[in-house]
Amino acid sequence: MGEALAAYVAISRLWIRSSLEYPVSFAMMTVGSVLSTGIDFVGIWVMFSHLTTYGGFDLREMGFLYGTSQLAIGFADLVVGNVERIGMQIRLGRLDTMMTKPVPLIVQICADQFALRRVARIVQGSAVLAWAAWGVDWTPARIAVLVLMLTSGAAIFVGLFVSFSCVQFWTSDASELGNAFTYGGASLLEYPLTVFPRRVALGLTFVLPIAFANWYPSLYILGRHDTSGLPHWLELASPVAAGVTVVVTAAVWRLGVRHYTSTGS
């Protein structure tokens, strides 16, 4: 594990140094990313110019949901987001070359063309979360749940990124399928699940555990109650959901790699 992490850092540093060779371009792309990712919250802000609550949540509470969802997917996107390019690597024959190197395949794919500008989503989400956090009555328990929520949420999205990218071992290109569940799932988490049908909440809990990335722990931190009738202990179950997701992801990745057959190039 230590050697794999060192290899990931070494490869990423090469791409970071490359991007920083053009500081003006890097700065413009980063600022553009911050502005583009912030459009969603601007929409929420505008919506509250006509509302006082949405699904029982006020603007600061919505900001809390938005900030935590952006941080969860932001960390995952920064670290493993490039795995969705695996289909292109297969078509170009680059995956064959990667498999001959003494570095884990997943490390090479995720670190390849590491894009530091993706930190823009984390910066923007952190700013909104910091603003929303002023409305929370913080206790040591709630701080601990926040830390677990952010780490577990990132792990859940890492699992989703890798798992859905593995579909490309069987198809020529299915990156958009994965995006529907990763970026699409994060967009769902920007809003209270109380505004969706109960079957949606059940699906995001027991089928695709995205709700554990921020919804359930946010209920605990904000002192709210889930109106869907699900047990309250789910509010503290994010680490369990993250652990299950990682185990399933590891199994799916191994299956995909075993299934892969060379392009012959």
C-alpha positions as CSV (number, residue, x, y, z in Angstrom):
1,M,0.0,0.0,0.0
2,G,2.8,2.4,0.9
3,E,4.6,1.8,-2.4
4,A,1.3,2.2,-4.4
5,L,0.7,5.5,-2.6
6,A,4.3,6.7,-3.3
7,A,3.8,5.8,-7.0
8,Y,0.5,7.7,-7.2
9,V,2.1,10.8,-5.6
10,A,5.1,10.6,-8.0
11,I,3.0,10.3,-11.1
12,S,0.6,13.1,-9.9
13,R,3.5,15.4,-9.2
14,L,4.7,15.1,-12.8
15,W,1.3,16.2,-14.1
16,I,1.0,19.0,-11.6
17,R,4.4,20.4,-12.5
18,S,3.4,20.2,-16.2
19,S,0.1,22.1,-15.6
20,L,1.9,24.8,-13.5
21,E,4.3,25.5,-16.4
22,Y,1.5,27.6,-17.8
23,P,0.3,29.5,-14.6
24,V,-2.1,31.9,-16.4
25,S,-3.9,29.1,-18.2
26,F,-4.0,27.1,-14.9
27,A,-5.4,30.0,-13.0
28,M,-8.0,30.8,-15.6
29,M,-9.2,27.1,-15.8
30,T,-9.3,26.9,-12.0
31,V,-11.3,30.1,-11.6
32,G,-13.6,28.9,-14.4
33,S,-14.1,25.6,-12.6
34,V,-15.0,27.4,-9.3
35,L,-17.6,29.5,-11.1
36,S,-19.1,26.6,-13.1
37,T,-19.5,24.4,-10.0
38,G,-21.0,27.3,-8.0
39,I,-23.8,27.8,-10.5
40,D,-25.9,25.1,-8.7
41,F,-25.8,26.9,-5.4
42,V,-26.6,30.2,-7.1
43,G,-29.7,28.5,-8.3
44,I,-30.6,27.3,-4.8
45,W,-30.0,30.9,-3.5
46,V,-32.3,32.3,-6.1
47,M,-34.9,29.7,-5.3
48,F,-34.9,30.9,-1.7
49,S,-35.7,34.4,-2.8
50,H,-39.2,33.0,-3.2
51,L,-39.2,30.4,-0.4
52,T,-38.4,30.2,3.3
53,T,-38.0,26.5,3.4
54,Y,-37.7,23.7,0.9
55,G,-38.6,20.2,2.0
56,G,-38.5,21.5,5.6
57,F,-34.9,22.9,5.3
58,D,-33.9,26.5,5.3
59,L,-31.2,28.1,3.2
60,R,-28.3,27.4,5.6
61,E,-29.3,23.8,6.0
62,M,-29.5,23.5,2.2
63,G,-26.1,25.1,2.1
64,F,-24.9,22.4,4.5
65,L,-26.2,19.6,2.3
66,Y,-24.7,21.3,-0.8
67,G,-21.3,21.9,0.8
68,T,-20.9,18.3,2.1
69,S,-22.0,16.7,-1.2
70,Q,-19.5,18.8,-3.1
71,L,-16.7,18.0,-0.8
72,A,-17.5,14.3,-0.9
73,I,-17.5,14.0,-4.7
74,G,-14.8,16.7,-5.0
75,F,-12.2,14.6,-3.1
76,A,-13.2,11.5,-5.0
77,D,-13.1,13.3,-8.4
78,L,-9.6,14.8,-7.6
79,V,-8.1,11.5,-6.5
80,V,-9.7,8.9,-8.9
81,G,-11.8,10.9,-11.4
82,N,-9.5,9.9,-14.2
83,V,-10.6,6.3,-13.9
84,E,-13.6,7.2,-16.1
85,R,-11.1,7.5,-19.0
86,I,-10.3,3.8,-18.9
87,G,-12.4,3.2,-22.0
88,M,-10.1,5.5,-24.0
89,Q,-7.1,3.8,-22.5
90,I,-8.4,0.5,-23.8
91,R,-9.2,1.8,-27.3
92,L,-5.7,3.4,-27.6
93,G,-4.0,0.2,-26.4
94,R,-2.4,2.1,-23.5
95,L,-3.9,-0.2,-20.9
96,D,-1.7,-3.0,-22.3
97,T,1.4,-0.9,-21.7
98,M,0.3,0.0,-18.2
99,M,-0.2,-3.6,-17.3
100,T,3.4,-4.4,-18.0
101,K,4.7,-1.8,-15.5
102,P,5.5,-2.7,-11.8
103,V,2.9,-0.3,-10.5
104,P,-0.7,-1.2,-9.7
105,L,-2.9,-0.7,-12.7
106,I,-5.5,1.4,-10.7
107,V,-2.8,3.7,-9.5
108,Q,-1.5,4.4,-13.0
109,I,-5.0,5.0,-14.4
110,C,-6.1,7.4,-11.6
111,A,-2.8,9.3,-11.5
112,D,-2.5,9.6,-15.3
113,Q,-3.1,13.2,-16.4
114,F,-3.8,14.3,-12.8
115,A,-5.8,17.5,-13.0
116,L,-5.1,19.8,-10.0
117,R,-7.8,22.2,-11.3
118,R,-10.3,19.8,-10.0
119,V,-9.6,21.1,-6.5
120,A,-11.9,24.0,-7.5
121,R,-14.9,21.9,-6.6
122,I,-13.4,21.3,-3.1
123,V,-12.7,25.0,-2.6
124,Q,-16.1,26.1,-3.6
125,G,-17.9,23.4,-1.6
126,S,-15.7,24.3,1.5
127,A,-16.7,28.0,1.2
128,V,-20.4,27.1,1.2
129,L,-20.0,24.6,4.0
130,A,-18.1,27.1,6.2
131,W,-20.9,29.6,5.7
132,A,-23.6,27.1,6.5
133,A,-21.8,25.7,9.5
134,W,-22.3,29.0,11.4
135,G,-25.9,27.9,11.9
136,V,-25.0,24.6,13.6
137,D,-24.9,24.1,17.3
138,W,-21.6,22.2,17.3
139,T,-20.7,19.6,19.9
140,P,-17.8,17.1,20.0
141,A,-20.1,14.4,18.8
142,R,-21.3,16.4,15.8
143,I,-17.8,17.4,14.9
144,A,-16.8,13.7,14.9
145,V,-19.8,12.8,12.7
146,L,-18.8,15.6,10.3
147,V,-15.3,14.2,10.0
148,L,-16.6,10.6,9.5
149,M,-19.2,11.9,7.0
150,L,-16.6,13.7,4.8
151,T,-14.2,10.7,4.8
152,S,-17.0,8.1,4.3
153,G,-18.6,10.2,1.6
154,A,-15.4,10.5,-0.3
155,A,-14.8,6.8,0.0
156,I,-18.4,6.0,-1.3
157,F,-17.9,8.2,-4.3
158,V,-14.4,6.7,-5.0
159,G,-16.1,3.3,-5.0
160,L,-18.8,4.5,-7.4
161,F,-16.3,6.1,-9.8
162,V,-14.2,2.9,-10.0
163,S,-17.2,0.5,-10.0
164,F,-19.0,2.2,-12.9
165,S,-15.8,2.7,-14.8
166,C,-15.3,-1.0,-14.8
167,V,-18.3,-1.3,-17.1
168,Q,-15.9,-0.1,-19.8
169,F,-14.1,-3.4,-19.6
170,W,-17.1,-4.9,-21.3
171,T,-18.2,-2.0,-23.4
172,S,-16.4,0.4,-25.8
173,D,-17.3,3.5,-23.8
174,A,-19.8,3.9,-21.0
175,S,-18.4,6.8,-19.1
176,E,-21.7,8.7,-19.3
177,L,-23.4,5.9,-17.5
178,G,-21.1,6.3,-14.6
179,N,-21.5,10.1,-14.6
180,A,-25.2,9.7,-14.2
181,F,-24.7,8.0,-10.8
182,T,-21.6,9.9,-9.6
183,Y,-22.2,13.5,-10.6
184,G,-25.9,12.9,-10.8
185,G,-26.0,11.4,-7.4
186,A,-24.1,14.3,-5.9
187,S,-26.6,16.7,-7.5
188,L,-29.4,14.7,-5.7
189,L,-27.7,15.1,-2.4
190,E,-27.7,18.9,-2.7
191,Y,-31.4,18.7,-1.9
192,P,-33.3,17.1,1.0
193,L,-34.4,13.6,0.2
194,T,-37.7,14.5,1.7
195,V,-38.7,16.2,-1.6
196,F,-38.3,12.9,-3.5
197,P,-40.6,9.8,-3.4
198,R,-39.9,7.4,-0.6
199,R,-38.7,4.7,-3.1
200,V,-36.0,7.1,-4.2
201,A,-34.7,7.4,-0.7
202,L,-34.8,3.6,-0.3
203,G,-32.9,3.1,-3.5
204,L,-30.2,5.6,-2.5
205,T,-29.9,3.8,0.9
206,F,-30.0,0.1,0.1
207,V,-29.2,-0.1,-3.6
208,L,-26.8,2.7,-4.3
209,P,-25.6,3.9,-0.8
210,I,-25.2,7.6,-1.9
211,A,-27.5,8.8,0.9
212,F,-24.8,7.8,3.4
213,A,-22.4,10.3,1.8
214,N,-24.2,13.3,3.5
215,W,-27.9,12.9,4.0
216,Y,-28.1,10.6,7.1
217,P,-25.2,12.1,9.0
218,S,-26.4,15.6,8.1
219,L,-29.7,14.8,9.8
220,Y,-27.8,14.0,13.0
221,I,-25.6,17.2,12.8
222,L,-28.6,19.5,12.0
223,G,-30.8,17.9,14.6
224,R,-33.4,16.8,12.1
225,H,-35.4,13.6,11.8
226,D,-35.9,11.4,8.8
227,T,-39.6,11.5,7.8
228,S,-39.3,8.4,5.6
229,G,-39.7,6.1,8.5
230,L,-36.2,4.5,8.3
231,P,-34.3,3.7,11.6
232,H,-32.4,6.6,13.2
233,W,-29.2,4.5,13.6
234,L,-28.7,5.0,9.8
235,E,-27.5,8.5,10.7
236,L,-24.3,7.0,12.1
237,A,-23.8,4.2,9.6
238,S,-21.8,6.1,7.0
239,P,-18.5,4.3,7.8
240,V,-20.2,0.9,7.4
241,A,-21.7,1.9,4.1
242,A,-18.3,3.2,2.9
243,G,-16.6,0.0,4.0
244,V,-19.1,-2.2,2.1
245,T,-18.8,0.0,-1.0
246,V,-15.0,-0.3,-0.9
247,V,-15.2,-4.1,-0.6
248,V,-17.7,-4.4,-3.5
249,T,-15.6,-2.0,-5.6
250,A,-12.4,-4.1,-5.0
251,A,-14.3,-7.2,-6.2
252,V,-15.7,-5.5,-9.3
253,W,-12.3,-4.1,-10.2
254,R,-10.6,-7.5,-10.0
255,L,-13.5,-9.0,-12.1
256,G,-13.1,-6.3,-14.7
257,V,-9.3,-6.7,-15.0
258,R,-9.6,-10.5,-15.3
259,H,-12.2,-10.1,-18.0
260,Y,-10.0,-7.7,-20.0
261,T,-8.6,-9.0,-23.2
262,S,-5.9,-7.1,-25.1
263,T,-6.7,-5.0,-28.1
264,G,-3.7,-6.6,-29.8
265,S,-2.1,-3.2,-30.4
